[in-house]
């Protein structure tokens, strides 16, 4: 049957398929646009399955917040070019809004939209972090999203108690750029601490330090090591005052950070 160029173009615009693929799908579907669209979609998803083992360390992150609830959603892509696509960033925000309203299970209702991205963009696209954070009664939340070239690349949600919103925002900014691995020193695995202590002891010995000073020197260096990894031990914005000492009697209940490529 005769297939018009107008119909082929419309199908290509709808599905992102190549010209011949779109024309053949319309021919096979007898000119039925809906059937041709579905056929191309199924073919595209089959190809997408073959891309599932490709690295997708790029992507975008979206954050949504209302009152004492925040949500963040990460969509993973293979390239930063695709991550900046408005279809990708828009879906990430729609998912974050849905998770904010209805919890992490809300992403399931958008699975077809995610599948469509896999087909049209032709990359290994998938979900990364999907989280809803609800602050305890009386606590406050703050968020920060670092946007680069139109996409979110570094997202932070932090919950505090007995601390003002402005002060908590400074903590969120600090987390974004200091990238701590743990909230407090007691969260660091004991075997990791002991391995670092042993390494620092060997370094101290190799420097020829007197044996009676080894323990004190290693303890000091271990504190410095904690200061690079533990939020409460880090200097706020690189200053001498630690995050812990800047809280004025308040506390940080928890934080969550997601970084593209991190």
C-alpha positions in Angstrom: 0.0 0.0 0.0 1.0 3.6 -0.5 2.4 5.3 2.6 2.6 9.1 2.6 5.8 11.0 3.5 3.7 13.0 6.0 2.7 9.8 7.9 6.3 8.6 7.9 7.5 11.9 9.3 4.8 11.9 12.0 5.8 8.4 13.1 9.5 9.3 13.1 8.7 12.4 15.2 6.7 10.3 17.6 9.1 7.4 18.0 12.5 8.7 17.1 12.9 5.8 14.6 14.8 6.0 11.3 13.0 6.8 8.1 13.1 3.3 6.6 12.1 1.7 10.0 9.1 4.1 10.2 8.1 3.4 6.6 8.4 -0.4 7.0 6.4 -0.3 10.2 3.6 1.6 8.6 3.6 -0.8 5.6 3.5 -3.9 7.9 0.7 -2.2 10.0 -1.4 -1.4 6.9 -1.1 2.3 7.6 -2.3 2.0 11.2 -0.3 4.6 13.1 -1.0 3.2 16.5 0.0 -0.3 15.5 3.1 0.9 13.8 4.1 2.9 16.9 3.7 -0.1 19.1 5.7 -2.3 16.8 8.6 0.2 16.7 8.4 0.6 20.4 8.7 -3.2 20.9 11.6 -3.4 18.5 13.3 -0.5 20.2 12.9 -2.1 23.7 14.4 -5.3 22.4 17.4 -3.3 21.2 17.5 -1.5 24.5 17.8 -4.8 26.4 21.0 -5.4 24.5 22.4 -2.2 25.8 21.8 -2.9 29.4 25.4 -3.9 30.2 26.8 -0.6 28.9 28.1 1.9 31.4 25.7 4.6 32.4 27.6 6.7 34.8 26.2 10.0 33.5 22.7 11.3 34.1 20.6 13.8 36.0 19.1 14.3 39.5 15.9 16.0 40.4 14.8 17.1 43.9 11.3 18.0 45.1 10.4 19.3 48.6 7.3 20.3 50.5 7.2 20.9 54.2 9.0 18.1 56.1 9.2 15.8 53.1 11.8 15.7 50.3 12.3 13.4 47.4 15.2 12.8 45.0 15.3 10.8 41.8 18.3 10.0 39.6 18.1 9.0 36.0 21.2 7.3 34.6 22.5 7.8 31.1 25.5 6.9 29.1 26.5 10.4 28.0 26.2 13.9 29.5 24.7 15.0 26.2 21.7 12.8 26.7 21.5 13.7 30.4 20.9 17.3 29.4 18.0 16.3 27.0 14.8 18.0 28.2 13.0 14.7 28.0 15.4 13.2 30.5 15.5 16.2 32.9 11.7 16.6 32.6 11.0 13.0 33.4 13.4 13.1 36.4 11.5 16.1 37.8 8.1 14.4 37.2 9.4 11.3 39.0 10.7 13.4 42.0 7.3 15.2 42.2 5.5 11.8 42.2 7.8 10.3 44.9 7.3 13.4 47.0 3.6 12.9 46.9 3.2 9.2 46.9 6.5 7.5 48.0 9.1 5.6 46.1 6.6 3.2 44.6 5.2 6.0 42.5 8.0 5.6 39.9 6.3 2.3 38.8 3.5 4.3 37.2 6.1 6.0 34.9 7.8 2.9 33.7 6.5 3.3 30.1 7.9 6.9 30.0 11.3 5.5 31.0 11.1 2.8 28.4 10.3 5.4 25.7 13.4 7.2 26.6 15.4 4.1 26.1 13.9 3.7 22.6 14.2 7.3 21.5 17.6 8.2 23.0 19.1 4.7 22.2 21.2 4.5 25.4 21.3 2.4 28.5 18.9 4.6 30.5 17.7 3.6 33.9 16.8 4.7 37.4 19.5 5.3 40.0 18.6 6.6 43.5 14.9 6.9 44.2 14.3 8.2 47.8 11.7 9.9 49.9 12.9 11.5 53.1 10.4 12.5 55.8 11.7 14.5 58.8 10.7 13.5 62.3 8.3 15.7 64.1 10.0 18.9 65.2 13.0 18.4 62.8 13.7 20.5 59.7 14.8 19.5 56.3 17.0 21.4 53.8 18.0 20.5 50.2 20.5 21.6 47.7 20.8 20.8 44.1 23.9 21.8 42.1 22.8 22.3 38.5 25.4 22.1 35.6 24.5 22.7 32.0 20.8 22.4 32.7 20.9 19.1 34.7 21.2 18.3 38.4 24.6 16.7 39.2 24.9 16.9 43.0 21.9 16.6 45.3 21.8 16.8 49.1 18.9 16.3 51.6 19.8 16.9 55.2 17.7 16.7 58.4 18.5 18.6 61.5 17.1 19.1 65.0 17.5 22.2 67.1 19.0 24.2 64.2 17.6 27.0 62.1 16.8 26.7 58.5 19.6 29.0 57.5 22.1 27.1 59.5 21.0 23.8 58.1 21.3 25.2 54.6 24.9 26.0 55.3 25.4 22.3 56.2 23.7 21.2 53.0 26.0 23.4 51.0 29.0 22.0 52.9 27.9 18.4 52.2 27.5 19.2 48.5 31.1 20.1 48.0 32.9 18.2 50.9 31.2 14.9 50.0 31.5 13.2 53.4 31.1 9.4 53.5 29.7 9.2 57.0 27.7 11.3 59.4 29.6 10.5 62.6 32.8 8.7 63.5 31.0 5.7 65.0 29.5 4.9 61.6 32.9 4.2 60.0 33.4 0.4 59.9 35.9 -0.7 62.5 38.0 -2.7 60.1 38.4 0.4 57.9 39.6 2.4 60.9 42.0 -0.4 62.0 43.4 -0.7 58.5 44.0 3.1 58.4 45.6 3.1 61.9 48.0 0.3 60.8 49.0 2.2 57.7 49.5 5.4 59.6 51.7 3.5 62.2 53.9 2.2 59.4 54.2 5.7 57.9 55.1 7.1 61.3 57.7 4.4 61.9 59.3 5.0 58.5 59.6 8.7 59.3 61.9 7.8 62.2 59.7 9.2 64.9 60.5 8.1 68.5 58.6 5.0 69.5 57.2 6.6 72.6 55.4 9.2 70.4 54.0 6.8 67.9 50.6 6.4 69.5 50.0 10.1 70.0 51.1 10.9 66.4 48.9 8.1 64.9 45.9 9.3 67.0 46.4 12.8 65.6 46.7 11.7 62.1 43.7 9.4 62.5 41.6 12.4 63.6 42.7 14.2 60.4 41.7 11.1 58.4 38.2 11.2 60.1 38.1 14.9 59.2 38.2 14.1 55.5 35.4 11.5 55.6 33.1 12.2 58.5 30.6 15.1 58.2 30.6 16.1 61.9 34.4 16.1 62.0 34.9 18.2 58.9 35.7 21.9 59.1 32.6 23.7 58.0 33.3 25.2 54.5 37.0 24.3 55.1 37.3 26.5 58.3 38.8 25.4 61.5 35.4 25.2 63.3 34.0 21.7 62.7 30.5 21.0 61.6 29.8 19.5 65.0 30.9 22.6 66.8 29.0 24.9 64.6 25.6 23.4 65.5 25.2 25.3 68.7 23.6 22.4 70.6 21.6 21.2 67.6 22.2 18.0 65.8 22.2 16.4 62.3 19.8 13.5 62.2 20.9 12.2 58.8 21.8 13.3 55.3 21.6 11.8 51.8 23.8 12.8 48.9 23.7 11.6 45.3 26.4 12.8 42.9 26.5 12.0 39.1 29.7 10.0 38.6 30.3 9.8 42.3 
